[in-house]
Amino acid sequence: MLKIETLTVGPLEANCHICFDDETSRAIVIDPGDDPDRILGFLRDEGLTVECIWLTHAHFDHIGALAAVKRETDAPVTIHELERQWTQDGLLNGSDLFGFEIEPCPVDQTWSDGVTERALGRFWRVHHVPGHSPGSVAIVCEKEELGFTGDLVFSGSVGRVDLPGGDPERMARSLRRFVKMPERIRCYVGHGPSTLIGVEAVTNFLIKEFLEAFPDDEEE
């Protein structure tokens, strides 16, 4: 059975999700944004072995503890190919802009849209959902009805598009793709509580505003 531990870390209260199988004691760390001692302490306390580190995107508040977690676990780091360099560049990840110091950390491999990953004995589909950042992804396991969606959508809100690399039209396309996913999938988001795709598709007025502002549903 998969379990999710969400640690709210750093001054921007970003979510680091630890997804683990309590039968095998193997885990995925998603978006280790800050407070490496808390993240590593939980892993040690639970006796978990980290299979991989996944990044939904590479803004500084989601990668601040990446180097420390990578060093301790030696797990491979994966991100979308468009943000491969962001984990080592403070101008790209925003840490320089907001005055945060982050230890650079190279990634081991990259995703492209639609690839399937196998981790914790399950299959996960990677959806490229740009808009908040060029390489934002949603990582979904339909069998378990859960996904990690970063800063695409929050409970009752959506991610910013006014940061460098943000794009409102691409965000609209990504949101249109999001609401077509199975409604029972529970999304573990980048900030705030988890939510269901079906709930956000019906009640999230910001999604509706984006879709109305950019009605074109053509593929990029």
N, C-alpha and C positions, 0 to 999 in steps of 0.2 A: 504494500500500500504506500502510495506517495503522500508525503506530508510537506507542508510549506511553512517555513519560519520566516517571518518578515521582520527585519531589523531596520528601524528608522534611524538614519545616520546623517551626521554632518549638519552644518548650519542651515542648509536648505531643506532639511528633513526629507531626504531622498530615501527610497526603499531599496534595501538590499535583500533579495529573496534567496533563501536557501531551500532548494527542493531536494528532498531525500527519500530514499526507500528504507523504511524501518526494518525490513527483512534482510537486506544486503548491507546496510550501513554505508551506502554510496550516495554521493550528493553532487548537485550542480550548484554553483554559486552564480547568481545573476546580478549584475550591476553592483559590484563592491565599491560603493561611493565614498566611504569614509569610515573612521573608527575601526581600523583593522584589528585592534585587540578584541573588540566585541565579536567581530565576525569569526576570527580564529578561535576565540574562547568558546564560542558556541560549537564550532566544529570539533574541538577537542573534548568538550564536555559530553557531546553525543557520540563520540567515537567514530566520526564520519571520515570517509576517504573521498576526496573531491575528484570526480572524473573529469570535470571541465569547468571553465569559467566562461560564461556567455555575457556579452554586452549588447543590450538593446540599442544603444547608441553611445557616443563617446563625449558627451558634455562632462565637464569637470566634476559635477556633483554626483556623477554615476561611476567615476573611475578613480576617485581619490585614494582608495585603498588597494587598487589593482596590483601595483607592484609588490606590496607587502604580502598580499594573499597569493599571488603567483610564486613569490620566492619561498613561502612556507609550504605550499602544497605541490608545487611543480606541475600543476595542471595546465593543459593547453588553453590559451585564450583565443576566442573567436569573436569576430565582429563583421559587419557588412564591409564588402571590399571598398566602398566609397569613403570609409572612415578609418582605413588601415593606419594612416599616419597620425591620426588625431590623438592617439594615446601617448604620443611622444612630442606633441607640439602644443604649447600653451596658447598660441594665437588661435589655433583651430578649435581646441576644446573649450576655450573661454576662460581658462584659469588666469591667464595674463590680464584679460579684460576686467575680471572681477577681483583681482588681487589675491588669488589663492596660489599656493605653491604645491605642485603635484610632482611626485617622482615619475619620470617617464618609464613606460613599460611597453616593449614591442609585443605585437600579437603573433600568434603562431599560425593561424589560418583564417580564411575569410569565407563569408557566405555570399551567394547571389540569390536573387529572388526564386522561390519555389523549391529550393533544395530541401532534402530530407536528412535530418540528423538522427542518429541512434544514440540514446543515452539513458541510463538507468533501466535498460531493457525495454525501452519504449521508442516509438518513432515520433519525431517532432518535425513539423513543417515550418519553414522560415518564410515569412511574408515580408517583402520590402514595402515599408509604409512611410515614405519620405514626407516631409512637410515641416515637422519640428526640427529635423536635421536631415541632411541628404541621405544618410545611411541608416536611418531608423528602421528597426525591424520589430515584428511581432512573431513570437516563437510559440507555436500552438501544438498541443498534444490532444487531438480530437478524442482518442480513446479514453483519456482521463478527464476530458471536458475542462481543460485549463490551458491558460496561456500567459505569457509574460509580454506585456505590450508597451513597456517603457513610458515615454511621455506622449504617446499618441492620444490616448483618452484617459481621463480621470473620472471618478464618480461625479457626474453632473457637470463636467467640464472637458476641455481638450488642451493639448499642449500649445505652448507659445509658438508663434511663427515670426516674431519680430527680432529674433536673435540672428547673428550671422549664419547663413546657410538655411534659414527658414524660408518657407515658400507657401503662401496660403492656397494657391491653386493646387499644388501637389498635396497639401494637407487635405483638401476637399476630395481628391481622388482616393487618397488613402482611407479617409473616413467612409467613403462610399463602399470601398472594399471591406472595411471593418464590419459595417452593419449587415453585410451579406453573409458573414460567417455564422456558424451555428449559434443560435441564440442562448443555448444552455452553457456555453463556455464561460467559465469564470476567469476574469482577467486580473492578474496581479500586476498592478500599475506602478509607475515610477514615483508617485507621490500620493499619499492618502490611502483610503481603504480599497479593497478589491471590489469588483463589480461584475455584473453579468452583461454579456453583449446584448441580450434581448432587452434588458432594462435600459441601457444607454441608447439603443436604437429607437426606443419609444419615448423616453423622457428627457434626453439630453438636448436642450434647446440650442446649444452651441453647435452640435453636429448638424442640426436642421438648418442653422444659419449658414454654415459653410456650404452645405449641399444646395441651398437656394442661391447662394452667391455665385457658385461655379457649377452650373447644371450639366456641363459637357462631360459625358461619361466615356470619352474615347481613351484608349490606352496611350501611354506615353510612347 
